Structure formats: structure tokens, C-alpha cells
Amino acid sequence: MTRDITDPEILKGLAQPIRQKIYRLLAQIGPATGGELSKRLGTDPGQTSYHLRELAKRGFVEDVPELARDRRERWWRLVPGAVSWSSLELAGPEGAAVASAAKAQMVIDEFERVRRYEQSRADWPAEWQQAAMSSDSFLRLTAAELAELNRELLTVVQDWAARTRDLPVGGDRQNVFLFLHSFPERP
């Protein structure tokens, strides 16, 4: 299920860099405490707690009280389902600014992650280095054909996500980051 965000106030929850990192980390590792997230991100625990509460207020994460071992421990997880938005559906200049800020931060993070992988490529076993891929293509499409291609690619990715979502990471199974960008371009 995909949650379509049309309210800029909701999207502001993901326009902040630390919140995007928290969101991504919870997607990778599953439920975690604020303390664990803070250690992994190198952030102050109070700052991490604040950002978790902001994400929860906007419906991106939720408290998981059944995982707590005592009253002081607080666990968090992502609210199930994908999140989507279109700058065309976020009305007015504020909506456009929030969508632009959220997207810009996501792109910065995506390319930073690719850069980190390339810098550490030699640290991965040969099978992982051979399995990793970068590719670019130049296609000549109409807008309708690009939309159809994107739907087909998304279907394949969502199928793989569903098939592997509940499998434990470790040993020969690792988190894999996949991102695609498709857009018109003028030379």
C-alpha cells in the first residue's frame, strides 16, 4: 500500500536530513530504540528523540511499546507501506518549496551513498563487487512511454521487495540499495 502525501505540512517531516536518515535506517534495520538510532547516526539522543517524535506526528514512524523491556525504553518502527508524493499535487508555493527541499535532500543522500560504496568497494567480497551495477541509458520516449516504463520497473522492484522483506540480513544476505532516476533531458 502506498501513502500519497498531498499536504506540505506532512511532507515537512521528510524534508529534514536527519529525519530522512532515521527513516532510511529504520527501513534497513527494522524497529530500534532512539538510543540505538542515535549511536548509528552519530547524533545527540535528545535530537534523535525530537526527530522521531516529529516523524511520528506526521505518520511516518510509530511507537512499538510491546518491544520495551521497561518504562524508560522506547522502540520505534516505520509505519508500514510506501510513501509517495508529487510536487504537482502539493498546492501553492509552500508545497512546491517543501517538495523541492525533500527531493533535493533525498538526491543528496542517494548520491552520497553511491560515493561511499564506491570508496569502500574493495572491502566487499568479489561476488558482491560483481553483483553491484551502475548503468545509464539514453532512450527516446514519449511521456506516456516513460510513465509505462516506470510502472513496469516499479512492479519488478516491489515484487522483489515483497519476496525478501521479512528475510533476515546477515551471512550472504545483505541490505541492497537500489535507486533509479528517469527524466527527460535536453542535451
Secondary structure as UniProt FT lines:
FT   STRAND          2..5
FT   HELIX           8..11
FT   HELIX           12..14
FT   HELIX           17..29
FT   STRAND          32..33
FT   HELIX           34..41
FT   HELIX           45..57
FT   TURN            58..59
FT   STRAND          61..63
FT   HELIX           65..67
FT   TURN            71..72
FT   STRAND          75..78
FT   STRAND          82..85
FT   TURN            87..89
FT   HELIX           92..120
FT   HELIX           121..123
FT   HELIX           126..131
FT   HELIX           143..164
FT   TURN            165..166
FT   TURN            171..172
//
